Amino acid sequence: MTKPDYPIRTERLTLRPFTPDDHADLHAYQSRPDVVRFLYGEARTPEETTDNLKLKVSVTWPEKEGEHVALAVVHEGRVIGETVLKYLSEAHRQGEIGYIFHPDHHGRGFATEASRAMLELGFVNLGLHRIVASCDANNDRSWQVMERLGMRREAHFRHNEIFKGAWGEELVYAILEDEWRAANHR
Ligand SMILES: CC(C)(COP(=O)(O)OP(=O)(O)OC[C@H]1O[C@@H](n2cnc3c(N)ncnc32)[C@H](O)[C@@H]1OP(=O)(O)O)[C@@H](O)C(=O)NCCC(=O)NCCS
């Protein structure tokens, strides 16, 4: 395991740990009902964003299983979203990625670009063997990101949980280290 040197730069974006100064940008998307439609939880109040930001600031790398890091995705000096890497299992070298972006910045490939960097952190820095991602089956924009990343649809769970008052459907995607290395010439 090698903790990355921040910031991480991709073609158009900078990824770095959140700081206490990010409240306004974070709240701009965490407070929106359309953003949380397929997420657990509801649109946040400013105080809830403050609490969430404290958690984000406190973890800059998932040192042990069960931990996750949320990195701020910066474009033209503003935090436009976040990208998440969870360390699910040390023994089985499993991890998970996730992403949330402000709707003003959807439709430009930013979630896919930032998530590619998270796959690299997972496979190279965390030494993972398999990385998964999951979403509500109705969250088309989310599973389309997973497909752009070269992940494989491995499961479609029907009615596996009650989500926001109704039976939910969940998709699970995954990619293995050797598949990722072959696709990325690594
Ligand atoms: C999920 C989410 C991040 C996806 O955002 P997105 O903008 O659709 O995804 P990307 O950033 O990969 O952009 C892809 C779009 O940009 C377009 N695009 C433009 N330039 C591109 C580029 N250089 N590379 C890739 N795509 C590009 C693609 O064609 C695609 O557009 P389309 O959907 O109209 O075909 C966003 O919908 C979101 O934040 N939702 C709310 C939170 C959420 O549900 N998160 C997931 C929880 S599981």
The ligand as an SDF file (V2000), in Angstrom:
LIG
                    3D

 48 50  0  0  0  0  0  0  0  0999 V2000
  -23.6370    9.6550  -11.6940 C   0  0  0  0  0  0  0  0  0  0  0  0
  -23.0980   10.9670  -12.2450 C   0  0  0  0  0  0  0  0  0  0  0  0
  -21.7930   11.3380  -11.5730 C   0  0  0  0  0  0  0  0  0  0  0  0
  -22.8480   10.7640  -13.7550 C   0  0  0  0  0  0  0  0  0  0  0  0
  -22.5310   12.0240  -14.3380 O   0  0  0  0  0  0  0  0  0  0  0  0
  -22.3780   12.1400  -15.9150 P   0  0  0  0  0  0  0  0  0  0  0  0
  -22.0810   13.5500  -16.2020 O   0  0  0  0  0  0  0  0  0  0  0  0
  -23.5250   11.5010  -16.5990 O   0  0  0  0  0  0  0  0  0  0  0  0
  -21.1150   11.2110  -16.2330 O   0  0  0  0  0  0  0  0  0  0  0  0
  -19.7510   11.6180  -16.9200 P   0  0  0  0  0  0  0  0  0  0  0  0
  -19.0980   12.6850  -16.1750 O   0  0  0  0  0  0  0  0  0  0  0  0
  -19.0020   10.3700  -17.1510 O   0  0  0  0  0  0  0  0  0  0  0  0
  -20.2150   12.2380  -18.3150 O   0  0  0  0  0  0  0  0  0  0  0  0
  -20.7460   11.4170  -19.3290 C   0  0  0  0  0  0  0  0  0  0  0  0
  -21.4790   12.2720  -20.3080 C   0  0  0  0  0  0  0  0  0  0  0  0
  -20.5980   13.2740  -20.8020 O   0  0  0  0  0  0  0  0  0  0  0  0
  -20.4210   13.0980  -22.2040 C   0  0  0  0  0  0  0  0  0  0  0  0
  -19.0110   13.4420  -22.4960 N   0  0  0  0  0  0  0  0  0  0  0  0
  -18.5940   14.6270  -22.9850 C   0  0  0  0  0  0  0  0  0  0  0  0
  -17.2650   14.6470  -23.0350 N   0  0  0  0  0  0  0  0  0  0  0  0
  -16.8250   13.4540  -22.5670 C   0  0  0  0  0  0  0  0  0  0  0  0
  -15.5350   12.9110  -22.3510 C   0  0  0  0  0  0  0  0  0  0  0  0
  -14.4260   13.5930  -22.6420 N   0  0  0  0  0  0  0  0  0  0  0  0
  -15.4310   11.6710  -21.8160 N   0  0  0  0  0  0  0  0  0  0  0  0
  -16.5450   10.9580  -21.5010 C   0  0  0  0  0  0  0  0  0  0  0  0
  -17.8000   11.4540  -21.6760 N   0  0  0  0  0  0  0  0  0  0  0  0
  -17.9390   12.6910  -22.2120 C   0  0  0  0  0  0  0  0  0  0  0  0
  -20.8260   11.6710  -22.4910 C   0  0  0  0  0  0  0  0  0  0  0  0
  -21.2250   11.4940  -23.8130 O   0  0  0  0  0  0  0  0  0  0  0  0
  -21.9660   11.5080  -21.5150 C   0  0  0  0  0  0  0  0  0  0  0  0
  -23.0810   12.2010  -21.9820 O   0  0  0  0  0  0  0  0  0  0  0  0
  -24.5150   11.4770  -22.1940 P   0  0  0  0  0  0  0  0  0  0  0  0
  -24.8700   10.8320  -20.8810 O   0  0  0  0  0  0  0  0  0  0  0  0
  -25.4240   12.5730  -22.5480 O   0  0  0  0  0  0  0  0  0  0  0  0
  -24.2640   10.4530  -23.2380 O   0  0  0  0  0  0  0  0  0  0  0  0
  -24.1170   12.1240  -12.0500 C   0  0  0  0  0  0  0  0  0  0  0  0
  -25.3090   11.7830  -12.7040 O   0  0  0  0  0  0  0  0  0  0  0  0
  -24.4070   12.4210  -10.5850 C   0  0  0  0  0  0  0  0  0  0  0  0
  -23.6210   13.0500   -9.8980 O   0  0  0  0  0  0  0  0  0  0  0  0
  -25.5800   11.9810  -10.0760 N   0  0  0  0  0  0  0  0  0  0  0  0
  -26.0050   12.2720   -8.7230 C   0  0  0  0  0  0  0  0  0  0  0  0
  -25.2490   11.4480   -7.6920 C   0  0  0  0  0  0  0  0  0  0  0  0
  -25.3190    9.9700   -7.9990 C   0  0  0  0  0  0  0  0  0  0  0  0
  -26.3840    9.4110   -8.2620 O   0  0  0  0  0  0  0  0  0  0  0  0
  -24.1590    9.3040   -7.9370 N   0  0  0  0  0  0  0  0  0  0  0  0
  -24.0380    7.8860   -8.2120 C   0  0  0  0  0  0  0  0  0  0  0  0
  -24.4650    7.1050   -7.0410 C   0  0  0  0  0  0  0  0  0  0  0  0
  -24.3610    5.3400   -7.3580 S   0  0  0  0  0  0  0  0  0  0  0  0
  1  2  1  0
  2  3  1  0
  2  4  1  0
  2 36  1  0
  4  5  1  0
  5  6  1  0
  6  7  2  0
  6  8  1  0
  6  9  1  0
  9 10  1  0
 10 11  2  0
 10 12  1  0
 10 13  1  0
 13 14  1  0
 14 15  1  0
 15 16  1  0
 15 30  1  0
 16 17  1  0
 17 18  1  0
 17 28  1  0
 18 19  1  0
 18 27  1  0
 19 20  2  0
 20 21  1  0
 21 22  1  0
 21 27  2  0
 22 23  1  0
 22 24  2  0
 24 25  1  0
 25 26  2  0
 26 27  1  0
 28 29  1  0
 28 30  1  0
 30 31  1  0
 31 32  1  0
 32 33  2  0
 32 34  1  0
 32 35  1  0
 36 37  1  0
 36 38  1  0
 38 39  2  0
 38 40  1  0
 40 41  1  0
 41 42  1  0
 42 43  1  0
 43 44  2  0
 43 45  1  0
 45 46  1  0
 46 47  1  0
 47 48  1  0
M  END
$$$$
